[in-house]
Amino acid sequence: MSQQPPVRSTGSPPPRPDASMSLLTNVIDHALDEGYAEASARRADDGGRLPHTLKAKLGLAAGLALAAAVVTLGAAQTWISAPVVAKDRVELIDRIHAETTAVEDLEGAVEELRDDVASRQREALRAHGGDQGELVGLLSGATAVEGPGVKLVVDDANDADQGGDGPRESSSFTDTGRVQDRDMQRIVNGLWQSGAEAVAINGQRLTALSAIRAAGDAILVDNKPLVPPYTVLAVGDGKRLSTRFQDSADGRYLHALEENFGISSSIAAQDRVNLPAAASLIVRTAQPRTTGADSGDGQGTADTGKGIS
């Protein structure tokens, strides 16, 4: 019995690793479309030269002429509309300049009228005040003054939103680190009570008719906004005025604002300070007292009391 050799089973060959990616393989192997490949081959055969037949040249020239016509038409339309736009712009600029000039002229006229009114008021004070005319003008703020005094600077806290439990603990202020109008009212009234003869804030002279108010975050003095830091100049006996103010209730109030809310302040005696005259004084009711009228001693008097609200 003969023994047959064993039969070796070859089996099917193992599949390619990329068999499941036939589409991706085809895209990689044929990255250039056949049409593009043919066109590229023809261009290579022609040597990339310009058209040499008359028909091809005429077609190329017609295409270039059409493109040039489109560009020229667009440029012409832009050129036509450009003067109109430029004219409107020039007219607008001229109007702005004209209005600005008109505003400046009106502001100058207002300043001239204010100076004229102030001059007439000073003359009226001299005419009706007798020996006290200059004093009345000084106390009313109608005349510029200079002399020894103090310089008090108050500024907002570095962190204007910080809180505290000082003199504002029962107030509705949400920004307690910012100087408020009522703070300036107390400061000014404290200076008056300490012996100040004239007061100005940031160059704005205060009078018996002045008011310190708030509009949003801004402090207004006679409806004119002020910008911090607030520089308060007061005419008076410098050292004595400074000491009296710091020892007063309003001076202690300012010190409490500094300790509790970080509001900074400094006060120093000055050898000489200059305060301008008030911009305008409008008296609607008060009239000069005539000699002997409503007075037992026959002498007129002047009320020089000060108070800011």
Secondary structure by P-SEA (a helix, b strand, c coil): cccccbbbbbccccccccccaaaaaaaaaccccaaaaaaaaaaaaacccccccaaaaaaaaaaaaaaaaaaaaaaaaaaaaaaaaaaaaaaaaaaaaaaaaaaaaaaaaaaaaaaaaaaaaaaaaaaaaccaaaaaaaaacccccccbbbbbbbbcccccccccccccccccccccccccaaaaaaaaaaaaaacccccccccccccccbbbbbcccbbbcccccccccbbbbbbccaaaaaaaaaacaaaaaaaaaaacccccbbbbbbcbbbbbcccbbbbccbbbbcccccccccbbbbbcccccc
